Amino acid sequence: MKTKLFLAGVMACMGIWAQAQDAKTEEPKGKAIVQVFGNFHADFAGESNSLAFELERSYLGYEYKFDKGLSVKGVMDIGKSSDVSDYQRIAYIKNAMVSWKTGGLTLNGGLISTTQFNFQEKFWGYRYIMKSFQDQYKFGNSADLGISVAYKFADWVSADAIIVNGEGYKKIQVNNGFNYGLGLTLTPVKGFQIRLYGGLNDSGVEGKTSTINMAAFMGYKSDKFTIGAEYNHMLNASYVAGNDQYGYSLFASAQVAKYADVYARFDDLYSKDNWNIKKDEQAAILGAQFKLGKYVKLAPNFRMSKPKADGASYEYSAYVNCYFGF
């Protein structure tokens, strides 16, 4: 099956090259990609308090757009691994991809951004402060190795499909299964968008059950405010039959000045028969964002979470997130 996928990828690349020769010529240009996420925070959990400066993540890369709709992008992701207990920084390749756009068609290949929650993340708009729901609670990976295609049929409807390894960009391909996804985006009226997504992550291992992801999102965005709501449903998490998770996220933001806005969000994560009760929670965030020039943002915010485990108490924290990027 992998041989077939490889041949399909080669043929797609050949098709891209052949058709690109007839596309409109554009002036080639490149740009550096630099994004740095940091924060200062104070956690208040029971009897323990913690204060710390933290460098959460850095993205360093370069994107070059050739003529005729062809472009390449490479990005390094430097952050802390959840697999180790120390404070060393670990670097990964986040993107190493080629893209081709012509008319309403977009093709991507290589180590690409996935389509499972990329739309919601952009709509939320505060990735450096908090990940979007599915990313925050590990419903899927933000990047993976494979191919994707998207087509805009009209101003109000577009569709996309993706086939990737299914194990993310931090791991090599171990199992034979792939992750397949289909998405549909609707814009009934200007500013109002609906996103539907379904995915099957084949375990590729005998005795393990494939993971299924389903998501529905709707939101409205104007020059002055944004509001969004999403519902997510994952069946057989970690390829274990019956390990189902559900959850929703509600968020809103509003511009209060030329360089300032406020935002709020509420998440609710729960699991079937409480199998994941130690990590199930309700969480809320309330804060403001200040743009200090073109490249720097500061975002003070207050967070609260209520773990759903018996006897668990509320946890509170105060953050000042910062962003530098271009």
N, C-alpha and C positions, 0 to 999 in steps of 0.2 A: 504493500500500500504506500510505503514511503517512497518507493521508486516512482510510482505513478504521480505522487504529489510533486516530486522533484522534477519530473518531465513536464508536468503541468506548469510549474513555476518557470522553467526554461522557456516553454512556448509562450507564456504570458510576457516574459521579458522581451522575447523576440518580437512579439506583436506590438509591445510598447515602442520598441525602437523603430520598427517599420512605420507605424502610424505617426510617430512623433516627427518624422521627416516632413510630413505634410501640414503640421500644425503651424500656427502663426509664430513668427520669429520674435523673441523678446531679448532684451539686453541681459546677459548673464550678470548675476550679482550674488554676493555672499554676505553673511552676517554672523557674528559671534553670538553664542548663547551662554549667558551667565545669570544664574539665579541662586541666591543664598537665603536660606530660611534659618532664623535664630529666634531665641526668646529668653526672657528672664521670668521665672515663675516662683510662686510660693504655694506649696500644697499643704492643705490642712485635712488630715485624715486621722480621726480618732485622737490619740495622744501624741502622735508624731507629726512634726512640722518639718518641711524641707524648703530650702532656698537655693536656687541655682541659676547660673547662666548656661544656656545650652545652644550648641550649633547643631540643629536638627538635620539639615540636608543641604547639599550644594549640587547644582547641575552645571556642568561645564561642557560646551560643545560648539559645533559650527554647522551652519546650514548653507548650502550653495544651490542657487536656482540657475539652471542652464536655460537656454532658449527652448521653445517648443514644448513648454509645460513640464519638463523633466527637472527633478531636484533630488538632492541627496542630503541626509542629515545624520550626524553622529553626536551622541550625548553621553557623558559619563555621569553617573549618579554616585555621589560620595556621602555616606551616612553611616549610622550605627546598625549593625546586624542584630536581629532578635535572637540569633543562634549562639551568641557569646555574651558573657556577663561582664565584660570589661568596657572601657570607654574608648577603644581604638576606633578609628574611622576605617571603613571598608569601601572600596570603590568597585562599582559594577558598570558594565556597559548597558545603558538604559535604552538607547536607540542607535541602530546602525541600519539605515533604511534608504530605499530609493522610492520615489513617488513620481507619478505621471498624472497630469490633469489635462483634460481636453473637454470642452463643453460642459456637460453635466456629469461626466465620468471621472472618477478618481481611483487610481490603483496604487496600492502600497505593498512593498515586499521587504523582507528582512526582519530585523528586530524592531517591531513596530508597536505603536500605542494601540491598545485594545479598544474595542468599542462598547464594552459592557457597561462602563459608567463614566466614560470620557465626557459625554454630553452633560450629564448631571454635574460633574465636577466643574466644568466651565460655567454652567448656569449659576451654581453656588458662588463661584468667584473668589473664594477666600481659601484656596488650597494651602497657602503658607501658614494659615492659622489653624485649620482643621481639615482633615481629609473628608471627602464626601462619604456618605453612609456605607456604601458597599466596600470602599477601600478601607475605611476605618475599622470595619468588623470582618475583614478578610473574606468577603464573598467572591473575590476574584482578583486577578492580577492586572496592574495598570499597563504592562507591556509584555510582549511575548514574541517568539520567533514564528513567523508564518506569513500569510498573505491576506489582504483585505481588499474589498471593492465596494464603492459607494456610487450611487447614481441619483441625480436630482431630476425627477421626471417633470416637475413644475415648481413654481415658487412655493407651493403649499405642501408638497409631498416629496420625500426622498427615502431611499432604502439602502441598506448596507448588509454585507455578509463578510464573515471572517473565519479563517481556519488557522489555528496556531497550535503549538505543542501542548499547551495547557498547564505547564509547570512554571510559568513566569520567566522573568529575565534574570533571576538570581540563581537558577538551577539549570543544569544541562538536561537534555531530554533523556529520561530514564525509561519510562513506560512507552508502550506502542500506541496508546490512545491519543486522540487529538481533541481539541476544544473547538466546537462549531458554534457559531452565533449568527443570528439574524436580527436586524433592527429596522424599525420603521419610525420616521419622524414626520409629524404633521404640523403645519402652521395654518390653522383655519382663518385666523385674522392676524394682522400685524402685531408682533410682540407676544402673542399667545402660542405656546408650543406644547405638543404632546409627543412623548417618546415611549415606544414599546420595544421590549427586547426579550429574546428567548435564547438560551444557550444550553448545549449538551457537552459536558466534559467527560469523555469516555475514559474510564479508569485504565483500560488496557491490561488489566491484571485479573486473572481468574479468581473468583471468590469475592471480588470487590464490586460495588455498585456504582454506576456512572452518576456523576453529580449533575443536577439540572438547576439552572438559574432562570428566573423570570422576574421582570421588572417593569413597572409602569410609572411614568413621571408626567407631570403637567406643571407648567409655570408661565408666569407673565412677567415681561421685562420692558420697562420704559426708561426714559432718560433720568427719571427721578426716583423710581423704586423698582424692586424685584421681589417676587413672591413665588415659592415653589413647594411642591409636595411630591414625594415618591414613596412607593411601596415595593418591597423586595421580598422574594421568596426563594429560598435555596433548599433543595431536596438532596438528601444523602451527602451531607457535608463530609469532606475528607474521604469520600468514597465508601462511607459506612451507611448501609441501608437503615432508614428510619431516623437518621440524624438530620432532621429538618430544622431550618431556622427561618424566622420571619421578622419583618421589621419595617418601620416607616420613619420618614424624616420630613419635618416641616421647617421651612426657613423663610426669612424675609429680610430685606435691607432697604434703606432709604438714604438719599443724598440730602444732607442738612446744610451743606455749604459747598463752595467750589472745590475745596480740598479735604472734605470730611464727610463721612457717612456712618450710619449706625446699622447694626445687624443683630439678628437673633435666630436661634435654631433649637429645635427639640428633636431628639432621637429616641426611639423605643425599640429595643432588641429583645426578642424572646425566642424560645426553642420548644419544639414538640416534646411533651412529657417532661419538660425541664431537664433534658439531658445535658444542657450547657449552662445550667443555672449559675455556676460560679462566674461566668462572664456575661450573662444576660444583665441588662441594665436599662435605665432611663437616664438620659443625659441632656443637659441644656447649656447653652452658651449665650451670653449677652455682652456686646462690646461696641467699640467705635474704631474707625480707621482714619488715619491722617496721612495724606500724601505730602511728603517733604520733597518737593521738586519732582523731577521726572522719573527718578530711578529708586527712590527710597519710600517705604511705607512703614508706619508704626501703628500697632493695633492693640491697645489695652482691652482686656476682656475678663469677665468673671465666669467661672464654670462650676457646674454642680452635677453630680451623678448619684444615682440611687441604685446600687446593686440589688438584684432580686433574690439573692440567697437569703435564707432565713437568718434573722439576727443581724444582717448587714446594716450599717448606718450610712447616712448621707456623707459624701465626700465633696469638699469644696477646694477650689484653687483660683488664684489670681495670676494672670499672664500679661506680659507685654511682648507681643510677637513683633518681629521686624523682618523686613524683606528688602533685599537689594537685587536688582536685576535689569537686564536689557536684552 
